[in-house]
Amino acid sequence: MRRSILGALAIIFAAAGAHAQTIPPEELAARNINRRAIEAVVWGMSAVNTELMLQEMLTKTQGKVNQVIYWGRPLDWHNQTLTPNPDAIYFMAFFNTKDVGPIVIDVPPGDANGSLNGNVVTVWQTSLEDVGLLGIDKGAGGKFVILPPGYKEKVPDGYSALPSDTFGGYALLRSSMKSHGDADVAAAIAYGKRVKVYPLSAADNPPATVFTDVKDVEYDSTVRYDLSFFENLNRVVQGEPWIERDRAMIDQLRTIGIEKGKPFAPDSKTQAILSSAVGEAKLLLAVPYDAGFPAFYAGTHWTSPALPEAVEGQSSTYADRNKYAVDARGVAYTYAYIAIKRLGAGQFYLINIKDKDGEVYDGAKTYRLNVPANVPVQQYWSVTAYDRETHALIKHVARASRSSQIPELQRNADGSVDLYFGPSAPPGKEPNWVPTDPARRFELMARFYAPKKEFFENRWMLPDLEKITTAVGSGVKQ
């Protein structure tokens, strides 16, 4: 019996070997490039996500590295970053310590004039620290100094050291608004401009921080699933040191033409393989997102903002050496950016991609969301609609969200709020309406700033959305 089994296995293996020998070397090489290119996309997604935002600043605005760009009004569709917050004033400081050494981000204390919710991350968007009202400084402000890889010198007293394993990275600083009114927007901008960014070497006499308003720029950092993905990844590899945990990727990338110190110049055949592979990677990464993340409220389609292993890894710089959630990280940075050190302390997010009936959102139909009264937050809540394909704000619409900051928001007798998402406002409901594009699908994100304990204990629950119309112009069916 044993001999017969071994004999059968020998025949199978011999046949397999014979088949493998019939595959031409050229085809084997092409298959290898394809496989490794797909893995490179998954592995490199978070860094390319950062690089896309950086390149938009460098090529479309007057902003520069180690300065600050900001959007001088609540974000609208001209900002095509991934799932941004249109209910805060955004300030971004892209930093690089390679040539100038440690960089200081001086955060002002929160006061009656304003406050920040901020996050500082590496090129790979692993979290260095949360700052601002609900960050490590608890609103007291502070001087945070980002240290280059391997930096050994003592940091002067009065500075909080943030050792980084990359030269580059960015700080996302959201200046809180009391409302969308002109005076409150102006106040949030003025407060955000109290942030200072300068080299530590100039700390004795820091130069004035340069702020560039980019509100009118079509700032598009959505992920490109084409050959340019690898061009962006190559820029990251050329400009950053290898992190020890990623050295296994050196030969993987060399297979597809990315090698430190050498130009990325794939021939036409390789370009075709890479273009096909990045399209396949897009489909692969979409599968877990489309399937839905773990439900936050049992029985609803409101889910956690990312796969738990991605949240844990990005917030801890992969401190658990038995885990490296590259796949989950890759998925997360197809639809969002930034990492938060302590998710839930300053803000928390919920994603919703399906209605009460388990169907995807159709921009030609209208949906109602009842936000129950007494939302357990200390600051504000909001719900934003995004383009389902690009994960950016829906283009060419008047607004993207509704939030508790909106004075004209209509409230029901019980204190709850009905929000409407669709191509046109139901009669009399315009203040509570978020427009959608009837030709495109959409998705939702709910934000809770300074959530209270009751939020995580599920003593308050956000229900699913209900479809209330079947077609454009058909009227509201209550």
N, C-alpha and C positions, 0 to 999 in steps of 0.2 A: 504493500500500500504506500509506504513512505517513498519507495523508489519510483513508483508510478507518478506520485505527486511531484517529486523533484524532477522527473523527466519532463512532465508537462510544463513546469515552470521554466525549465531550460529552453524548451521550444518557444515559449512565449517571449522570453527575454531575447532569444536569438532573432525572432521575427521583428521585435521592436528595434533591436540594434540594426538589423538590415534596413528597416524602414528609415531610421535616422540617417543612415549612410546615403540614402537616396535624396536627402534634402541638400540642395546646392549650398555651398558656403555663403554665397551672396544672400540667399534667402535667410539663412541662419543669422547672419549679421543684421539684416533688416528687422527680423523678429526681436533680436536683442535690443536694438535701438528703440523699437516700439515699446517693449516692456519697461525698459529703464526710463524712457521719457514719461510714461504714465506715472511711474513712481516719483519721478522728479517733480511733476506737477503737484501731486499730493503732498509731498514733503515740503516743497518750496512755496506753497500757497500763501502762508502768512507773511513771508518776507516780500514776495512779489506784490501782495496787497499794499504793504507799506511803500514799496518802490513806486507803484502807480500813483499814489497820492503825492509822493515827493516830486515825481516828474511833472505832474500837473502844475505844482507850484513853480518849479524851475522854468518850465516852458511857456506858461500862460500868464504868469503874474510877475510883479516886480519883487516878490518876496524872495528871501534867501535863507540858506541854512543858518542856524543860530540867531534868527530873528523870529518875528511872530506874524502870522497871517490871521485875519479874522473876517467873519461875515457880519457886516454892519447892519444886519436886520435878521429876524428869524429866518431860518433856512427855507428856501423854496426850491422848485425843481431845477433851478440852475446849478444847484449843488447835487452832483450825481455820485456822491460817495455812497457807501453801502449802509443802508438802514440808519441814517443819521437822525438826530433829534431836532425837529423844527420848533421846539418850544423852549429853546435856550439860545443864548448868543455864543457861537463857537469861536474859540481862539485855539490855534495850533502852532506849536513851536517844534519844527524839525531841527534836531541837533546833530552835531558830529564832532566828536572829541579827537579825531585822528590827528589833525594839524594844530589845534589850539589848546589841547589838553582838556581838563575837567571843565564842564559847563554848569553854571549856576542857574537854577530857575527859582526866582525869589517870588513867593506867593504872598500877597497881602492878607492881613487878617480880615475875617468876615466881620461886618458891622451893619449898621442900619442902612448903609448905602449899597450893600451888595454882598455876595458870597460866590464861591466857586465850588464846583464839583469837578475834580481833575484826576487824570490818570497818566502816569509816565511809563512808557514801555520801550523795549528794545526794537531793533529792526525786525526780529521775529515775533514781536508783539507779546513777548512774555512780560509780565508786570514787574516793574521796579518799585512802584509805590502809588498809593492813592493820596491825593492832597486836597486841601480845601476844607469846607465846613464839615464834611463827614469823612475826611481822610485822616491820615495819621496825626496831623496837626490839630484836628478837631476845630478848625476854623480860626486857630490862633495865628495862622500863617507861618512862614519859615523859609529858610534858605536851603534848598535841596541841591546838592552838587552831584552831577553824574560823572562817574569815574570811568576812564577808558579801561579796556581789558588789561589785566595784569598790573594795574596801578598800585604802587606800594607806599607812596608818600603819605605822611600824616595829613589829615584834613584839618584845617584851622577850627578852633572853637567857634561855635555858633552856626555850624553848617551840618546838615544831615546828609551823610554819605550814601549814595546809591551806586554801588559797584555794578557795572554792566559788562556782559560778555560780548557786546558789539560796540563799535565806535558810534554807530548811528542809532537813531530812534526818534521818538517824538513824544510830546506832551499834548494831550487833548484836554483843554480847560473850558468847561461850560460855565458861563456867567449867568447866574439865575435871574430871571425876570419876574417881577410881581404880576405883570400882565403884558399883553401885546400892544398896549397903548404907546404912543410915540415917546412920552416922557419916561416910561418905565424901560423901554428899549434903550433910550439914550443913557439912562442911569446904569444899565447893565454893561453897555459898551464902555462907559467912563470907568466903571469899577474894574473891568477886565484889563484896561490899559494901565492899571497899577502894577501888573505883573512885570517883572524885569528878567531879562535873559542876557547873560554876559559870561565871558571866560573867567574862571577863578583867578587866573593870573592878573586880571584887571580889577580885582575886588576892591583894592584901595581907592580906585577912582573909576568906577564902572561907567562905560559909555552908555548913552541913552539907548534904550531898546527901540528898535525900528518896528513899527506896526504897519502892515499893508492890508487895506480893505479889499477883499476879493468878492464882494457880494454880487457883482454883476458879471463875474466870469462864469462861463459854462465849464465848471470844474468836474470833469468826468474821470473818476478812478474806478469805474466798474471793471470787473475782471475780463480781460480779453482772452478768449480761447482760440488763439492763433499763434503764429510763429513768434510774435512779439512777447509772448509769455516767457519764452526761453531767453530772449534778449534782455528782458528785465531781470530774470534770474541770474544771468551771467553778470550783470552789473553788480548785483549783491555779492556774488562769489568773488569778484575782482576786488571789491572794496572792503570786505570784512574778513576777519580771521576765522579759521575753522574752529568751531566749538567742538570740544572733545567728543561729545555724544554723537556728532554728525560726521565724523571722519570716515565712516563706512560709505558715505555718499561720494567720496572723491573719485573712485573708479567708476561708479554709476554715472556720474556726470561727464566724466571724460569720454565714456562711450557715446554720448550724444553731442560731444563737441564743446563742452564747457570745462575749462581747465584753468586754474589760477595762473596768471602771468601770460596767457596766450589768447589771441583773438578768437571770438566765436564767429566762425565763417563756414557753416555747413554747406555742402554742395547741394545741387538741386534735388537729388534723390533723397538725401537726408532731410532736407526741408519738407518734402512731401510726407515723409514718415512722421516727422515731428508734428506737422499740422494735423495729421490724422490722429496721432496719439493724444494731443491735447483735447481734441473733440471727444475722444473716448473717455478721457479722464473727467471731463465735464459730466458726462452721463453717469460715470461711476460715483462721483461725489454727490450727485443729485439724489441718488437712491435713498440714503438714510434721511435726508432732509424731507423728501417727498413722503417717506413712510411715517414721519412724525417723531419728535423727540418724546421723552417721558412726560406724561400728562402731569401738570401741576395741580389741577383740580380733577379728582376722579370723575370720570363720565363726561368730561368736556374735551374740546380740542385746543384748549390753552395749554401750551407746553413750556417746559424749561427753555431758556434762551439758547442752549447749546448742549451737546452731549456732555454728561458729567465729567468724563475723563479729560475732555478738552479744558473745561473750566478749572479743574484741579491742577492740571499740568501747567497751564499758562499762568496761573496765579502763584505757583510755587517754584517756577523755573525747573520743573520736573525733578523735584527733590527726591521722590521715590525712585531709586535707581533700578527698580524692577519693572518700571512702567515708562513708556514713551509713546504717548497718544498721538502719533503723527497722523493717523487716519482721521481721528475725530477733530484734530486741529485743522486739517485740510478742509473738512466739511465746513467748519465754523467760519473760516475766512473766505468762503465763496459768497457769503451773504452779509457779513458784518466786519467791523474792525474794532480795535482796542481790546485790552485785557484789563480786568479789574482785580485788584489784590484781594479784596474782601467783598465779593458780590453779595448784595443784600444789605450792607451797612449804609452805603450812600445811595444806591439805586438798585432796582431790580427790574428785569424785563420778562415779558411773556410773549411768545410767538403764537399766532393762530393762522393756519393755512387752509382750514376747512370749516364750513358752517355747521349748524346743528344737525343737519342731515348727512354730514360726512362728505359733502360736495365741495370742490374747489370754488373759489370766489370768481365770479364772472362780472367784469366791469360793466356789462350791459344791464345788470340786474341791481336791485336795491335791497339792502340788508339793514336790519335794526339790531343794535346792541344796547341792552339795558345795563347801565352802570349803577349798581345798588348804592344807596345812600351811605354816608359815613365811611368813605374809603379810608383805610387805615394807613395814612401817610402824614408826615409832618410838613412836607413841602407841597408837592402837587402830583397829580396823575395825568396821563395823556394817552391817547390812542392814535396811531399813525398808520396810514395806508401806503404801501409800496408796490411798485411794479413787480409782479411775480417772477418775471424772467430775469430782470436785471438786479432786483433787490435794492433799487434806488427809488427816490421819490418819483411819483408818477409825473411824467412830463406834461407841460402845458395846462396845468390845472391851477386854480386860484389859490388853493391851500392844501395842505397835506394832512392836517390833524385837527383834533379838538382836545382841549385840556381844561382842567379846573381853573386855569389862569384866565379863562375867557369870561369877562363880566357879563356878556349878553347871552351866555349859555342858558338855555331854557331848562328848568328843573321841574320835575313832577311834584305832586302834592306830598308824596312820601319822601321827598328829598333825593330820589334817584334821578338819573339823567338818561334819556334815550338819544343815542347817536345813530346817524344814518349814513350809510356808505353806498353811493350809486352815482349814475351819470347825471341825475338832476335831483334837486331837493324836493322832498315831499311838501305839499302845500303847508305853508306856515312854519316849516322846520328848518329854514335856511341857516339860522345860527348854530344848529346842531348837526349840520351836514358836512361830510367830507366827499369831494367829487372824485369820481373814478373815470377811467377811459373806457368807453363801451367796446373798444376793439381789443382790449387787453385784460388779462387776468390780474388779480391783485392779492396781496397778503397783508396781515396786520401785525403790529407790535404794540403792546401796552407797556407803559413805563410808570414806575412808582418810585418817586424820589423821597428818600428818607422813610422807607416803609417801617411800620411799627411791628411789634411782636405778633399782634393779632393776625397780621397779613400771612405770616409763615405758619401760623397755627390753623389756617384755613377757617377762621371764625367769620371771615368775609370772603365771598366767592364771586368771581366774574363769570357770568353764564355765557354760553355760546351765542353766536349771532343767528338770527332767523331771517330767511328770505321773505320779503313782503311784496315783491313784484316779480313778474316773469319776463318782462321785456321793456325796452326803453319807451317811455311815454304811455305805458299802460295804466298808470295811476297807482295809488297806494291801495293795497288790499289788506285791510286791518283784520 
